[in-house]
């Protein structure tokens, strides 16, 4: 993020935006990351001249906020269940609060990796072969249907929490047990070996593609938020044709789940040069390790402006 950022809203714009609650924290497994994202957004909005207030919505705080109607709109910086899955969006819709990002449908779909993949497959978008795993006893049958190695994921967690890689029946059973600690709904998909990319979405625009490289087995929680040796390629290293192709594919993926406002799409490219959709994030991280601010910076959009542009989209929802 840029250290010196001169971006500032006009008085008219500040009045139009009113008092803004930046919703953060919550109760999910991603609480700590959400607190960092929310504080970064709050600081940026304030520095840009917006009347922004950090609000930790742990427990029933979101219900009190909706009932009291102290604020004019909400910037949702919640990650994981309860905040990114349509729950908060439904409460705010019912209370008549404008808010940032996707609505209930896209939020629920984006949070549920299994249903996202059903949606991709139904729309004819490329995504790795997959199936739902209901018990450890299905390990041998799944290995007979899908090509190893496999990725095992809790279907409704984010930030790569609970994800494992498996090649044998024993490894798949162990991975299933670990995933079940986070969610009884467990997704198993073929592991794509190749280059990983992420495409940030802002409004109707796909921002510059970022290539990811890490010494970890994959771009896991530590690589995302803690490690200093994760490599971000910006430019991505793709040729111009592939850069445009992956941007179009990511916009298609975002739109097919009814995403709006902003988000991020994660994509793999295999050795044959084919792109494969992994998932859609409807409320990506906004920390100092986060990818959306990095892509925005490459497009000439500083962090303050990015936060304001995301917030401004909530004006369209004004009753």
C-alpha positions in Angstrom: 0.0 0.0 0.0 1.2 3.5 -0.7 2.6 5.2 2.4 1.7 8.8 1.3 -1.7 8.8 -0.2 -3.2 12.2 -1.0 -6.7 10.9 -1.9 -9.5 12.8 -0.2 -13.3 13.0 -0.7 -15.1 16.2 -1.3 -17.4 17.6 1.5 -20.4 16.8 -0.7 -19.3 13.2 -1.0 -18.5 12.9 2.7 -22.1 14.2 3.5 -23.6 11.8 1.0 -21.8 8.8 2.6 -22.7 9.9 6.1 -21.7 7.9 9.2 -20.2 4.6 8.1 -19.9 1.5 10.3 -17.0 -0.7 9.3 -18.1 -4.1 10.3 -15.2 -6.3 11.5 -14.3 -9.2 13.8 -17.3 -11.3 14.2 -17.2 -14.9 15.5 -15.7 -16.9 12.6 -12.4 -18.7 12.4 -11.1 -15.7 10.4 -11.8 -13.2 13.2 -8.2 -12.1 13.6 -7.8 -11.3 9.9 -11.1 -9.5 9.8 -10.0 -7.2 12.6 -6.9 -6.3 10.7 -8.9 -5.7 7.5 -11.5 -3.7 9.3 -9.0 -1.5 11.0 -7.1 -0.8 7.8 -10.3 0.1 6.0 -11.4 2.4 8.9 -8.1 4.2 9.0 -8.1 4.7 5.2 -11.7 6.0 5.1 -11.0 8.4 7.9 -7.8 9.6 6.3 -9.9 10.2 3.1 -12.3 12.4 5.0 -15.1 9.8 5.6 -16.9 9.6 9.0 -16.0 6.0 9.5 -16.3 4.0 12.8 -14.9 0.5 13.6 -17.6 -1.8 14.9 -16.7 -5.3 16.1 -19.9 -7.4 15.5 -19.0 -10.2 17.8 -22.0 -12.0 19.3 -25.3 -10.1 18.7 -23.8 -6.7 18.0 -25.0 -6.7 14.4 -28.6 -7.1 15.7 -28.2 -4.1 18.0 -26.6 -2.0 15.2 -29.5 -2.9 12.8 -32.1 -2.0 15.5 -30.5 1.3 16.6 -29.8 2.7 13.1 -27.1 5.0 14.3 -25.2 4.7 11.0 -26.1 5.5 7.5 -24.3 2.6 5.8 -22.0 -0.3 6.4 -18.6 -1.3 4.9 -18.5 -5.0 5.5 -15.0 -6.2 6.3 -16.0 -9.5 7.8 -14.5 -12.8 6.7 -15.9 -16.2 7.0 -19.2 -17.5 8.4 -21.7 -15.1 9.8 -20.3 -12.2 7.8 -19.3 -13.4 4.4 -22.0 -16.0 3.9 -25.1 -13.9 3.5 -26.1 -13.8 7.2 -25.1 -10.2 7.9 -26.3 -9.2 4.4 -29.8 -10.5 5.1 -30.0 -8.7 8.4 -28.9 -5.4 6.8 -31.3 -5.9 3.9 -34.2 -6.4 6.4 -33.2 -3.3 8.4 -32.8 -1.2 5.2 -29.1 -0.5 5.6 -27.0 0.1 2.4 -23.8 -2.0 2.5 -20.8 -2.8 0.4 -20.3 -5.8 -1.8 -22.5 -8.7 -2.8 -26.0 -9.5 -1.6 -27.3 -12.6 0.1 -27.3 -15.0 -2.8 -23.7 -14.3 -4.0 -22.4 -14.2 -0.5 -23.9 -17.5 0.4 -22.7 -19.1 -2.8 -19.2 -17.7 -2.6 -18.8 -18.9 0.9 -19.9 -22.4 0.0 -17.2 -23.8 -2.2 -19.3 -26.9 -3.1 -22.3 -24.9 -4.3 -20.0 -22.5 -6.1 -18.5 -25.4 -8.1 -22.0 -26.8 -8.8 -22.8 -23.3 -10.2 -19.6 -23.2 -12.3 -20.2 -26.6 -13.7 -23.9 -25.8 -14.5 -22.8 -22.6 -16.3 -20.1 -24.5 -18.3 -17.2 -22.7 -16.6 -14.0 -24.7 -16.2 -13.4 -26.0 -12.6 -11.5 -29.1 -11.4 -13.5 -32.3 -11.1 -15.0 -32.7 -7.6 -17.4 -34.5 -5.4 -18.9 -34.2 -1.9 -17.3 -36.5 0.7 -19.8 -37.7 3.3 -17.6 -40.2 5.3 -14.1 -41.5 5.6 -15.4 -44.8 4.2 -15.8 -43.2 0.8 -12.0 -42.6 0.4 -11.2 -45.5 -1.8 -14.3 -44.9 -4.1 -13.4 -41.2 -4.5 -9.8 -42.1 -5.4 -11.2 -44.4 -8.0 -13.3 -41.6 -9.5 -11.0 -38.6 -9.3 -7.3 -38.3 -10.3 -4.9 -38.0 -7.4 -3.5 -35.8 -5.9 -6.7 -34.4 -4.4 -7.4 -31.2 -2.5 -9.7 -31.6 0.5 -11.5 -28.5 1.8 -14.1 -27.6 4.4 -16.8 -26.3 2.1 -17.7 -23.2 4.1 -14.4 -21.9 5.4 -12.1 -19.2 3.9 -8.4 -18.2 4.1 -7.4 -21.8 3.1 -8.4 -22.9 6.6 -8.5 -26.7 6.9 -7.3 -27.5 3.4 -5.1 -30.6 2.9 -3.6 -32.5 0.0 -3.9 -36.3 -0.3 -2.8 -39.0 -2.7 -3.6 -42.2 -0.8 -6.6 -43.7 1.0 -5.1 -43.1 4.4 -4.1 -39.5 3.5 -7.6 -38.8 2.2 -9.2 -40.2 5.4 -6.9 -38.1 7.6 -7.6 -35.0 5.5 -11.3 -35.6 5.7 -11.1 -35.9 9.5 -9.2 -32.6 9.7 -11.7 -30.8 7.4 -14.6 -32.1 9.4 -13.2 -30.2 12.4 -14.2 -27.0 10.6 -17.3 -28.1 8.6 -19.3 -31.4 8.2 -19.6 -30.4 4.5 -16.3 -31.5 2.9 -15.4 -30.9 -0.7 -12.8 -33.1 -2.6 -11.5 -31.9 -5.9 -8.7 -32.9 -8.3 -5.5 -31.0 -7.5 -4.3 -28.8 -10.4 -0.5 -28.7 -10.6 0.7 -25.5 -12.2 0.7 -21.8 -11.7 -1.8 -20.0 -9.4 -3.3 -16.6 -10.1 -5.8 -14.3 -8.5 -8.0 -11.7 -10.2 -9.5 -8.8 -8.2 -12.8 -7.4 -9.2 -13.8 -3.8 -8.7 -17.2 -2.9 -10.0 -17.3 -4.2 -13.6 -13.5 -4.1 -13.9 -11.0 -7.0 -13.5 -7.9 -5.5 -12.1 -4.3 -6.6 -13.1 -3.7 -10.4 -12.6 -1.4 -11.4 -9.8 0.7 -14.5 -10.0 1.4 -16.4 -6.7 4.4 -18.4 -5.7 5.2 -19.9 -2.3 7.5 -22.5 -0.8 4.5 -24.0 0.9 2.6 -26.9 -0.7 0.0 -24.3 -1.7 -1.1 -20.7 -1.0 -2.3 -21.5 2.6 -3.2 -19.4 5.6 0.4 -18.8 6.6 1.5 -17.9 3.1 -1.5 -15.5 2.8 -1.1 -13.6 6.0 2.1 -14.4 7.9 4.9 -15.4 5.6 7.3 -12.8 4.2 8.7 -15.2 1.5 5.5 -15.5 -0.6 6.2 -14.1 -4.1 3.6 -11.9 -5.9 4.1 -11.5 -9.6 2.8 -8.2 -10.9 2.9 -8.2 -13.9 1.6 -11.8 -13.7 4.0 -13.2 -16.3 1.2 -14.2 -18.6 1.2 -13.0 -22.2 -1.3 -10.4 -23.2 -3.8 -12.9 -24.6 -3.8 -15.1 -21.5 -4.0 -12.0 -19.2 -7.2 -11.0 -21.0 -8.6 -14.5 -21.1 -8.2 -15.0 -17.3 -9.7 -11.6 -16.6 -12.8 -12.4 -18.7 -13.1 -15.8 -17.1 -12.9 -14.3 -13.6 -15.6 -11.7 -14.5 -17.8 -14.5 -15.8 -17.3 -16.5 -12.6 -18.0 -13.5 -10.4 -21.2 -12.7 -12.4 -22.5 -16.2 -12.5 -22.8 -16.3 -8.7 -24.4 -12.9 -8.9 -21.4 -11.1 -7.4 -21.3 -7.3 -7.3 -19.3 -4.4 -6.0 -15.9 -6.1 -5.4 -14.4 -9.5 -4.9 -11.6 -11.8 -5.9 -11.4 -14.9 -8.1 -8.7 -17.6 -7.6 -7.6 -19.5 -10.7 -5.0 -22.2 -11.6 -3.3 -22.8 -14.9 -2.1 -26.3 -15.7 0.8 -27.4 -17.8 -1.4 -27.4 -20.9 -2.1 -23.7 -20.4 -5.8 -24.3 -19.4 -7.3 -22.1 -16.7 -9.4 -23.7 -13.9 -11.6 -21.8 -11.5 -11.1 -22.6 -7.8 -13.4 -20.2 -5.9 -14.8 -16.7 -5.5 -14.2 -14.5 -2.5 -16.9 -11.9 -2.0 -15.1 -10.1 0.9 -11.4 -10.5 0.3 -8.8 -9.5 2.9 -7.7 -5.9 3.2 -4.5 -6.4 5.3 -1.0 -5.4 4.4 -0.5 -8.9 2.8 -3.8 -8.7 0.9 -4.2 -9.1 -2.9 -7.0 -6.7 -3.8 -5.1 -3.6 -2.6 -2.0 -4.9 -4.4 -3.9 -5.2 -7.7 -5.6 -1.9 -7.2 -2.2 -0.2 -6.7 -1.0 -1.7 -10.0 -4.0 -0.1 -11.6 -3.1 3.3 -10.2 -5.7 3.1 -7.4 -4.3 3.8 -3.9 -5.7 2.2 -0.8 -7.8 5.2 0.4 -9.3 5.5 -3.1 -10.0 1.8 -3.2 -11.8 1.8 0.1 -13.9 4.9 -0.9 -14.7 3.4 -4.3 -16.0 0.2 -2.7 -18.0 2.3 -0.2 -19.4 4.5 -2.9 -21.1 1.6 -4.5 -23.4 1.4 -1.5 -24.9 4.7 -2.6 -26.6 2.9 -5.4 -28.5 0.8 -2.8 -29.8 4.0 -1.0 -33.6 3.8 -0.7 
